[in-house]
């Protein structure tokens, strides 16, 4: 994980008592859960993908198969529920409702997502135009997230912005695009993919040219109450 990603995890953990049980919602291969464990907490990772879960288990993490919208945990089971770019998979409102259910009173909900500004102007969408519309449809606005959490009785809501810079060679970017390295690229057809790659190569003909882009993350944070 890049240093900025680790910093986002640690920011979410700041102020938690040592040994807090944390639910990593849609935690994938476990990069964020590993940081939680290294910081002295007790992460439980839930993810629907068998391949992702298998990778996380290789790191000795506690891993459970399941969906964020139907958590297999009792009420008040965790001190924090944590989403990092996972809320947009499926019914996000149902996932937040479930997260609020399993977090104990006084516990924390922390949701990292991409800002609407970034989604509307992303580097990936520059080459594959339908990515912008797909992303803006899939990712909820932080105002919607806050409003839903407020309707659930979550209090002390506040937001946080994190800027991250990513640098790769043109060849690495092309390889990543072709592998459909972000989930939204899996929604576009082969023609759009090839046309976008052709435009990308025309602008960046040297595969060793370094390309730097900026990512803008937004967090919504709140406290669960009775």
TORKOL-4160 file (C-alpha; in steps of 0.2 Angstrom, whole numbers, padded with zeros to 4 digits, m for minus):
226
<pt num="1" X="0000" Y="0000" Z="0000"/>
<pt num="2" X="0006" Y="0017" Z="m0004"/>
<pt num="3" X="0011" Y="0029" Z="0011"/>
<pt num="4" X="m0005" Y="0040" Z="0008"/>
<pt num="5" X="m0016" Y="0024" Z="0009"/>
<pt num="6" X="m0008" Y="0020" Z="0026"/>
<pt num="7" X="m0011" Y="0037" Z="0032"/>
<pt num="8" X="m0029" Y="0036" Z="0028"/>
<pt num="9" X="m0031" Y="0020" Z="0038"/>
<pt num="10" X="m0021" Y="0028" Z="0053"/>
<pt num="11" X="m0032" Y="0043" Z="0052"/>
<pt num="12" X="m0047" Y="0033" Z="0054"/>
<pt num="13" X="m0039" Y="0023" Z="0069"/>
<pt num="14" X="m0034" Y="0039" Z="0078"/>
<pt num="15" X="m0041" Y="0040" Z="0095"/>
<pt num="16" X="m0048" Y="0022" Z="0096"/>
<pt num="17" X="m0044" Y="0012" Z="0111"/>
<pt num="18" X="m0030" Y="m0001" Z="0109"/>
<pt num="19" X="m0038" Y="m0018" Z="0104"/>
<pt num="20" X="m0054" Y="m0011" Z="0097"/>
<pt num="21" X="m0063" Y="m0023" Z="0086"/>
<pt num="22" X="m0064" Y="m0015" Z="0068"/>
<pt num="23" X="m0075" Y="m0022" Z="0054"/>
<pt num="24" X="m0066" Y="m0019" Z="0037"/>
<pt num="25" X="m0081" Y="m0018" Z="0025"/>
<pt num="26" X="m0076" Y="m0025" Z="0008"/>
<pt num="27" X="m0058" Y="m0026" Z="0013"/>
<pt num="28" X="m0052" Y="m0035" Z="m0002"/>
<pt num="29" X="m0034" Y="m0042" Z="0000"/>
<pt num="30" X="m0032" Y="m0035" Z="0017"/>
<pt num="31" X="m0020" Y="m0021" Z="0015"/>
<pt num="32" X="m0030" Y="m0009" Z="0027"/>
<pt num="33" X="m0034" Y="m0023" Z="0039"/>
<pt num="34" X="m0015" Y="m0027" Z="0040"/>
<pt num="35" X="m0012" Y="m0009" Z="0046"/>
<pt num="36" X="m0026" Y="m0010" Z="0058"/>
<pt num="37" X="m0018" Y="m0026" Z="0066"/>
<pt num="38" X="m0001" Y="m0018" Z="0066"/>
<pt num="39" X="m0008" Y="m0003" Z="0075"/>
<pt num="40" X="m0014" Y="m0014" Z="0089"/>
<pt num="41" X="m0032" Y="m0017" Z="0084"/>
<pt num="42" X="m0043" Y="m0032" Z="0080"/>
<pt num="43" X="m0049" Y="m0031" Z="0062"/>
<pt num="44" X="m0062" Y="m0043" Z="0054"/>
<pt num="45" X="m0062" Y="m0042" Z="0035"/>
<pt num="46" X="m0078" Y="m0045" Z="0026"/>
<pt num="47" X="m0078" Y="m0047" Z="0007"/>
<pt num="48" X="m0089" Y="m0057" Z="m0006"/>
<pt num="49" X="m0074" Y="m0062" Z="m0017"/>
<pt num="50" X="m0066" Y="m0079" Z="m0013"/>
<pt num="51" X="m0050" Y="m0074" Z="m0022"/>
<pt num="52" X="m0048" Y="m0058" Z="m0012"/>
<pt num="53" X="m0052" Y="m0067" Z="0004"/>
<pt num="54" X="m0039" Y="m0081" Z="0000"/>
<pt num="55" X="m0026" Y="m0067" Z="m0002"/>
<pt num="56" X="m0031" Y="m0059" Z="0014"/>
<pt num="57" X="m0030" Y="m0075" Z="0024"/>
<pt num="58" X="m0012" Y="m0078" Z="0018"/>
<pt num="59" X="m0007" Y="m0063" Z="0029"/>
<pt num="60" X="m0015" Y="m0072" Z="0044"/>
<pt num="61" X="m0030" Y="m0060" Z="0045"/>
<pt num="62" X="m0047" Y="m0064" Z="0051"/>
<pt num="63" X="m0058" Y="m0065" Z="0036"/>
<pt num="64" X="m0077" Y="m0068" Z="0033"/>
<pt num="65" X="m0086" Y="m0071" Z="0017"/>
<pt num="66" X="m0102" Y="m0060" Z="0015"/>
<pt num="67" X="m0110" Y="m0045" Z="0009"/>
<pt num="68" X="m0110" Y="m0028" Z="0017"/>
<pt num="69" X="m0128" Y="m0027" Z="0014"/>
<pt num="70" X="m0132" Y="m0042" Z="0025"/>
<pt num="71" X="m0118" Y="m0043" Z="0038"/>
<pt num="72" X="m0117" Y="m0060" Z="0048"/>
<pt num="73" X="m0114" Y="m0052" Z="0064"/>
<pt num="74" X="m0124" Y="m0048" Z="0080"/>
<pt num="75" X="m0129" Y="m0030" Z="0084"/>
<pt num="76" X="m0116" Y="m0019" Z="0093"/>
<pt num="77" X="m0101" Y="m0031" Z="0089"/>
<pt num="78" X="m0088" Y="m0019" Z="0084"/>
<pt num="79" X="m0080" Y="m0002" Z="0089"/>
<pt num="80" X="m0079" Y="0004" Z="0071"/>
<pt num="81" X="m0085" Y="0000" Z="0054"/>
<pt num="82" X="m0073" Y="0005" Z="0040"/>
<pt num="83" X="m0076" Y="0007" Z="0021"/>
<pt num="84" X="m0062" Y="0012" Z="0009"/>
<pt num="85" X="m0068" Y="0013" Z="m0009"/>
<pt num="86" X="m0080" Y="m0001" Z="m0006"/>
<pt num="87" X="m0097" Y="0008" Z="m0002"/>
<pt num="88" X="m0102" Y="0009" Z="m0021"/>
<pt num="89" X="m0103" Y="m0010" Z="m0023"/>
<pt num="90" X="m0121" Y="m0013" Z="m0022"/>
<pt num="91" X="m0134" Y="m0005" Z="m0011"/>
<pt num="92" X="m0124" Y="0008" Z="m0002"/>
<pt num="93" X="m0138" Y="0014" Z="0009"/>
<pt num="94" X="m0141" Y="m0004" Z="0015"/>
<pt num="95" X="m0123" Y="m0006" Z="0018"/>
<pt num="96" X="m0122" Y="0009" Z="0029"/>
<pt num="97" X="m0138" Y="0003" Z="0039"/>
<pt num="98" X="m0130" Y="m0013" Z="0042"/>
<pt num="99" X="m0114" Y="m0005" Z="0047"/>
<pt num="100" X="m0123" Y="0006" Z="0060"/>
<pt num="101" X="m0132" Y="m0009" Z="0067"/>
<pt num="102" X="m0116" Y="m0019" Z="0071"/>
<pt num="103" X="m0106" Y="m0004" Z="0078"/>
<pt num="104" X="m0109" Y="m0002" Z="0097"/>
<pt num="105" X="m0115" Y="0014" Z="0104"/>
<pt num="106" X="m0101" Y="0026" Z="0105"/>
<pt num="107" X="m0092" Y="0017" Z="0091"/>
<pt num="108" X="m0087" Y="0025" Z="0074"/>
<pt num="109" X="m0092" Y="0024" Z="0056"/>
<pt num="110" X="m0078" Y="0029" Z="0044"/>
<pt num="111" X="m0082" Y="0030" Z="0025"/>
<pt num="112" X="m0068" Y="0034" Z="0012"/>
<pt num="113" X="m0075" Y="0037" Z="m0006"/>
<pt num="114" X="m0069" Y="0047" Z="m0021"/>
<pt num="115" X="m0075" Y="0065" Z="m0022"/>
<pt num="116" X="m0087" Y="0070" Z="m0035"/>
<pt num="117" X="m0074" Y="0082" Z="m0042"/>
<pt num="118" X="m0062" Y="0068" Z="m0045"/>
<pt num="119" X="m0075" Y="0056" Z="m0052"/>
<pt num="120" X="m0080" Y="0069" Z="m0065"/>
<pt num="121" X="m0063" Y="0073" Z="m0071"/>
<pt num="122" X="m0053" Y="0057" Z="m0068"/>
<pt num="123" X="m0038" Y="0052" Z="m0078"/>
<pt num="124" X="m0046" Y="0036" Z="m0082"/>
<pt num="125" X="m0062" Y="0044" Z="m0088"/>
<pt num="126" X="m0051" Y="0055" Z="m0100"/>
<pt num="127" X="m0048" Y="0040" Z="m0111"/>
<pt num="128" X="m0064" Y="0030" Z="m0108"/>
<pt num="129" X="m0078" Y="0043" Z="m0107"/>
<pt num="130" X="m0092" Y="0032" Z="m0101"/>
<pt num="131" X="m0081" Y="0029" Z="m0085"/>
<pt num="132" X="m0086" Y="0047" Z="m0079"/>
<pt num="133" X="m0105" Y="0043" Z="m0080"/>
<pt num="134" X="m0103" Y="0026" Z="m0073"/>
<pt num="135" X="m0093" Y="0032" Z="m0058"/>
<pt num="136" X="m0105" Y="0047" Z="m0055"/>
<pt num="137" X="m0120" Y="0034" Z="m0054"/>
<pt num="138" X="m0111" Y="0021" Z="m0044"/>
<pt num="139" X="m0102" Y="0032" Z="m0031"/>
<pt num="140" X="m0114" Y="0041" Z="m0019"/>
<pt num="141" X="m0111" Y="0060" Z="m0015"/>
<pt num="142" X="m0104" Y="0062" Z="0003"/>
<pt num="143" X="m0119" Y="0073" Z="0006"/>
<pt num="144" X="m0130" Y="0058" Z="0003"/>
<pt num="145" X="m0120" Y="0047" Z="0014"/>
<pt num="146" X="m0121" Y="0060" Z="0028"/>
<pt num="147" X="m0140" Y="0062" Z="0026"/>
<pt num="148" X="m0142" Y="0043" Z="0027"/>
<pt num="149" X="m0131" Y="0041" Z="0042"/>
<pt num="150" X="m0140" Y="0056" Z="0050"/>
<pt num="151" X="m0157" Y="0047" Z="0047"/>
<pt num="152" X="m0150" Y="0032" Z="0056"/>
<pt num="153" X="m0146" Y="0042" Z="0071"/>
<pt num="154" X="m0127" Y="0043" Z="0068"/>
<pt num="155" X="m0121" Y="0059" Z="0076"/>
<pt num="156" X="m0106" Y="0071" Z="0077"/>
<pt num="157" X="m0104" Y="0069" Z="0058"/>
<pt num="158" X="m0090" Y="0077" Z="0049"/>
<pt num="159" X="m0079" Y="0076" Z="0033"/>
<pt num="160" X="m0061" Y="0074" Z="0029"/>
<pt num="161" X="m0052" Y="0076" Z="0012"/>
<pt num="162" X="m0036" Y="0067" Z="0007"/>
<pt num="163" X="m0026" Y="0071" Z="m0009"/>
<pt num="164" X="m0014" Y="0057" Z="m0016"/>
<pt num="165" X="m0002" Y="0058" Z="m0030"/>
<pt num="166" X="0001" Y="0043" Z="m0041"/>
<pt num="167" X="0015" Y="0041" Z="m0053"/>
<pt num="168" X="0017" Y="0027" Z="m0066"/>
<pt num="169" X="0025" Y="0026" Z="m0083"/>
<pt num="170" X="0014" Y="0027" Z="m0099"/>
<pt num="171" X="0018" Y="0008" Z="m0101"/>
<pt num="172" X="0012" Y="0004" Z="m0084"/>
<pt num="173" X="m0004" Y="0014" Z="m0086"/>
<pt num="174" X="m0008" Y="0006" Z="m0102"/>
<pt num="175" X="m0005" Y="m0011" Z="m0094"/>
<pt num="176" X="m0017" Y="m0006" Z="m0080"/>
<pt num="177" X="m0030" Y="0000" Z="m0092"/>
<pt num="178" X="m0030" Y="m0016" Z="m0102"/>
<pt num="179" X="m0031" Y="m0026" Z="m0086"/>
<pt num="180" X="m0046" Y="m0016" Z="m0082"/>
<pt num="181" X="m0038" Y="m0012" Z="m0065"/>
<pt num="182" X="m0053" Y="m0002" Z="m0058"/>
<pt num="183" X="m0070" Y="m0010" Z="m0057"/>
<pt num="184" X="m0078" Y="0003" Z="m0068"/>
<pt num="185" X="m0067" Y="m0002" Z="m0083"/>
<pt num="186" X="m0075" Y="m0019" Z="m0082"/>
<pt num="187" X="m0092" Y="m0010" Z="m0086"/>
<pt num="188" X="m0086" Y="m0003" Z="m0103"/>
<pt num="189" X="m0086" Y="m0013" Z="m0119"/>
<pt num="190" X="m0071" Y="m0019" Z="m0129"/>
<pt num="191" X="m0073" Y="m0006" Z="m0142"/>
<pt num="192" X="m0072" Y="0009" Z="m0130"/>
<pt num="193" X="m0057" Y="0001" Z="m0122"/>
<pt num="194" X="m0047" Y="m0001" Z="m0138"/>
<pt num="195" X="m0052" Y="0016" Z="m0144"/>
<pt num="196" X="m0046" Y="0024" Z="m0127"/>
<pt num="197" X="m0030" Y="0014" Z="m0128"/>
<pt num="198" X="m0027" Y="0021" Z="m0145"/>
<pt num="199" X="m0029" Y="0039" Z="m0140"/>
<pt num="200" X="m0018" Y="0036" Z="m0124"/>
<pt num="201" X="m0004" Y="0029" Z="m0135"/>
<pt num="202" X="m0006" Y="0044" Z="m0147"/>
<pt num="203" X="m0003" Y="0056" Z="m0133"/>
<pt num="204" X="0010" Y="0046" Z="m0124"/>
<pt num="205" X="0020" Y="0037" Z="m0137"/>
<pt num="206" X="0035" Y="0034" Z="m0126"/>
<pt num="207" X="0031" Y="0019" Z="m0114"/>
<pt num="208" X="0044" Y="0025" Z="m0101"/>
<pt num="209" X="0037" Y="0043" Z="m0099"/>
<pt num="210" X="0031" Y="0046" Z="m0082"/>
<pt num="211" X="0013" Y="0052" Z="m0079"/>
<pt num="212" X="0008" Y="0059" Z="m0062"/>
<pt num="213" X="m0010" Y="0061" Z="m0058"/>
<pt num="214" X="m0019" Y="0067" Z="m0042"/>
<pt num="215" X="m0033" Y="0057" Z="m0033"/>
<pt num="216" X="m0045" Y="0066" Z="m0021"/>
<pt num="217" X="m0053" Y="0056" Z="m0007"/>
<pt num="218" X="m0067" Y="0061" Z="0004"/>
<pt num="219" X="m0072" Y="0054" Z="0021"/>
<pt num="220" X="m0088" Y="0054" Z="0030"/>
<pt num="221" X="m0086" Y="0050" Z="0049"/>
<pt num="222" X="m0099" Y="0049" Z="0063"/>
<pt num="223" X="m0103" Y="0041" Z="0080"/>
<pt num="224" X="m0116" Y="0028" Z="0083"/>
<pt num="225" X="m0128" Y="0031" Z="0097"/>
<pt num="226" X="m0142" Y="0021" Z="0105"/>
